[in-house]
């Protein structure tokens, strides 16, 4: 049953491509850029937002806030970016019919790949077991093509430049980050096994 998790990622990829298949190359190109920026910004700011929610709303929800923050930020940012770009670019740039069709499919696949990579990465922060989906999700044994790690490596690259902090670059360290969240999932799993529920008393550091 370990095949279940990669199968779900393939389904997400295909579903995204099918949803965008009828769109023009211009629309899908803009959407691809929007998805990349929304996912980048969400990944860049999720931990401060999660800490804010933890301190202001509920410390007991520590295991939930990271995953919630990532997806709320992504949903908010993609909505804003799509709204702005739809208003700014109300007329499609015209291409040859074949170029438009092939280009639309290419950008649809690229958008789907980014979404799958981001979604796979966010699952490291989810309030789930250390290994779940019958071992299909395992920090030590990534799925084919490693979409979660590809996204983490991309974050490492941009954290040295365009996403660097004003005080200077603080490199995003994927190995440390993924290990930290594996420890949090393991702690939650042990906590649930003891019948203590999801409330976090002293969760491992992010």
N, C-alpha and C positions, 0 to 999 in steps of 0.2 A: 504493500500500500504506500510505500515511499514515493511512488510515481505520482501520487495524487497532487502534491504541491506543485511540481513543475507543470503538470497538466493544467492546473488553475492559472498559472502564469501564461501559458500558451493560449488558453481561452480568453484571458484578459487582452492579450495582444491582438488576437483575431477579432474580438468584439470591437476593439477600438478602431482597427483598420476598416471593418465593415461600416462603422458609424461615419467614417470620414471618406469613404470611397466615392460618394457622389459629389463631393466638394471639388472645387477647382484647385489647380496648383497654387494660385495666389492665396486663396483662403487657407489651404493647408499649410503653406509656408509660414504665414502669419501665426496660425494656431501653434505650429511647432515652436516658434520663437517664444510665444506666450507661455507654453507649457514648460519649456526649459527655464525661463526666468522665474515663473511662479514656483517651480520645484526648487530652484536654487535659493531663492529668498526664504522659502519655508524651511529648508534645511539649515540655512544660515542663522535663522532667528528662533527656531523652535525651542531650544533649551532655555533661553531667557524668558520666553512666554510661559513655558511649562513651570519654571520656578515661580513666576509671578502668580500663576493660577494656584500653585501649591501653597504659597504663602498667604494669598488673599482669599481663596475659596475654601480649600480643604487640603490639609497636609495628608489626611488619610487616603487621598486619591492619587498619591505620588506615582503609582504604577500606571495610572491611566493618562495622566496629563501630557506626557511626551507624545503619545500616539494621537491624542485629541488635538494638541497644539499643531502638530505637523499637518494634519488634514484640514483643520479649520483655516490655518494660514494659507495652505495651498488653494482651498476652495475660494477663499476671499480674494486672494491675489489673481487667480485665473479669471474670476468674474470681473474684477476691475480691469485687467488687461484686455480681455475680450471686448468689454463694453467700450473702452477707449479706442481700441484699434478698429472696431466696427464703425464707430462714428467718424474716425479720421479717414479710413479707407472704405468708402461706400461704393466705389466702382472697382471691379476686378480689372487687373491688367490682362490684356488679351494675348494669348499665345496660339501657335498652331495647334489644331485639335489633338494631334498625336502627342505633342510635347505637353499639352495641358493634361491629358489623360495619364500619361506615364509619370509626369512630374507630380500630379496629385496623389498617385499611388505611392510614389517614393516618399513624399512628405508625410503621408498617412502612416506608413510603416515606421518612419523615423519618430513621429509623435508617439506611436504605440510603444516603441522601444524605450523611449524616455519615461513614459508613464509606468511601464512594467518595472523598469529599474528603480524608479522612485518608490513605487508601491512595495517592491520587495525589500528595499532599504528600510522603509517605515515599519515593517513587521518586526524588525529587531527591537523596536521600542514598545511593541504591543504587550499588553498584560496577558501573556500566554506562557506556556511551559518553555523550559530551556530548549527542548527539542520537541517539535510538534508535527502534526500531519504524518504520524507514523514514522517519524525520523526524516521526512522529506525536507523539513526546514531544520538545518543543523549548521551552527556557526563554523564548525570544523570541516564541514563537507558541503560546500556551496553547490547549488544546482548548476546545470549546464550553462556555460557562457557567463556565469557569475554576475547577473544583472545588478544585484545589491552592491557588490564590490566595485563594479564598473562605475556606478553612481558615486560611491565613496571616493574612488580615485579621481573622478572628475571634480568633486568638491575639494579634494586636496590640491588639485591643480589651480582652481580659481581662487582658493583661499590665499594663495601666494601673490595674487595679482588683483583682478577686478573686484573680488569679494574680501580683500584684505581690510582690516580695521584701520581707523584713522591713526591710531598710535603705532601702527606697523603690522606687518603680516603675522598672523597666528595660524600656523598650518593646521588644517584639519587632519587629524591622525586617525585613519580608518581602523587600524588594528586595535588601538587603545579604546576607541569609541565602541566598536562592536564587542570587544571583550567586556567593557563596562556594562553594556546592556545585556549581555549574556548572563553576567553575575546577577543583575537585577531580576531577570526572568527565573533564574535558578532559585533565588531567595523567595520570590513569589510562589514558585512551585512548592517549595518546602513549607512555606507558610500555609498554603491551601491544604497540603497533606496533613498538617497539624490541626486543621479545622478552624483556623483563625480568620478566614475570609480574605477579602481583597484589601482591607484597610492596612495602610503602611505605618508601622510603628517606627522602625529605623532602617529604611531601605538602603542598599548600597549606593554609593555616590555615582552620579552620572559620569 
